[in-house]
Amino acid sequence: AQSVAQPEDQVNVAEGNPLTVKCTYSVSGNPYLFWYVQYPNRGLQFLLKYITGDNLVKGSYGFEAEFNKSQTSFHLKKPSALVSDSALYFCAATLYSGAGSYQLTFGKGTKLSVIP
Amino acid sequence: DAGITQSPRHKVTETGTPVTLRCHQTENHRYMYWYRQDPGHGLRLIHYSYGVKDTDKGEVSDGYSVSRSKTEDFLLTLESATSSQTSVYFCAISVRTSGNNEQFFGPGTRLTVL
């Protein structure tokens, strides 16, 4: 069965330091992988996605993610964390569900806290 | 929020009562989804729709039904609410049909079942 794992419930990082939020996946075939961010009392916002090609994907707000097929990972990274990056981050992968539709399978989320 | 609204935004109800949540989109997208978000579970798909009157079940569909009589509206109904259905419910749309396209989410409905 397809699954997405985020091994850390919470990540704390000091402002200005690099941050990494980890994600591993178990998907048959070639995966489509996504990162979303959720700020308090808001819906999810799309950050970036991997489809094919370059393993380093750049997204919104200075975030990037590295696709590693051998390790089945898709870690989210940012060179210098901001306090405003504090939020809940979700990794997701798609599964074709028929009738031209795709289902997103989400990880459980990682709470990122950036400490001033 | 990609032209997606959800109503109500907050609701408190009692066990056994019916509840309907509404998702409305303004951009005529074909694909719409209902998720629930619970701590420790991330988001889980309840039902989805791939067109008017075309719906299918997701991972956690028991106790829920949906209807889509118009492109712009996707309704989620809890026929007889239970405390286990206390959650935050999100609607989402897909801009295009291929699996490499991101979904866009509404602001959510917080439902409490007492």
Boltz contact constraints between the chains, C-beta under 6 A:
constraints:
  - contact:
      token1: [A, 32]
      token2: [B, 99]
      max_distance: 6.0
  - contact:
      token1: [A, 32]
      token2: [B, 100]
      max_distance: 6.0
  - contact:
      token1: [A, 43]
      token2: [B, 1]
      max_distance: 6.0
  - contact:
      token1: [A, 43]
      token2: [B, 90]
      max_distance: 6.0
  - contact:
      token1: [A, 43]
      token2: [B, 105]
      max_distance: 6.0
  - contact:
      token1: [A, 43]
      token2: [B, 106]
      max_distance: 6.0
  - contact:
      token1: [A, 43]
      token2: [B, 107]
      max_distance: 6.0
  - contact:
      token1: [A, 43]
      token2: [B, 108]
      max_distance: 6.0
  - contact:
      token1: [A, 44]
      token2: [B, 105]
      max_distance: 6.0
  - contact:
      token1: [A, 46]
      token2: [B, 102]
      max_distance: 6.0
  - contact:
      token1: [A, 49]
      token2: [B, 102]
      max_distance: 6.0
  - contact:
      token1: [A, 51]
      token2: [B, 100]
      max_distance: 6.0
  - contact:
      token1: [A, 94]
      token2: [B, 99]
      max_distance: 6.0
  - contact:
      token1: [A, 96]
      token2: [B, 99]
      max_distance: 6.0
  - contact:
      token1: [A, 99]
      token2: [B, 50]
      max_distance: 6.0
  - contact:
      token1: [A, 100]
      token2: [B, 97]
      max_distance: 6.0
  - contact:
      token1: [A, 101]
      token2: [B, 31]
      max_distance: 6.0
  - contact:
      token1: [A, 101]
      token2: [B, 50]
      max_distance: 6.0
  - contact:
      token1: [A, 102]
      token2: [B, 99]
      max_distance: 6.0
  - contact:
      token1: [A, 103]
      token2: [B, 45]
      max_distance: 6.0
  - contact:
      token1: [A, 106]
      token2: [B, 42]
      max_distance: 6.0
  - contact:
      token1: [A, 106]
      token2: [B, 43]
      max_distance: 6.0
  - contact:
      token1: [A, 107]
      token2: [B, 42]
      max_distance: 6.0
  - contact:
      token1: [A, 108]
      token2: [B, 40]
      max_distance: 6.0
  - contact:
      token1: [A, 108]
      token2: [B, 42]
      max_distance: 6.0
  - contact:
      token1: [A, 109]
      token2: [B, 42]
      max_distance: 6.0
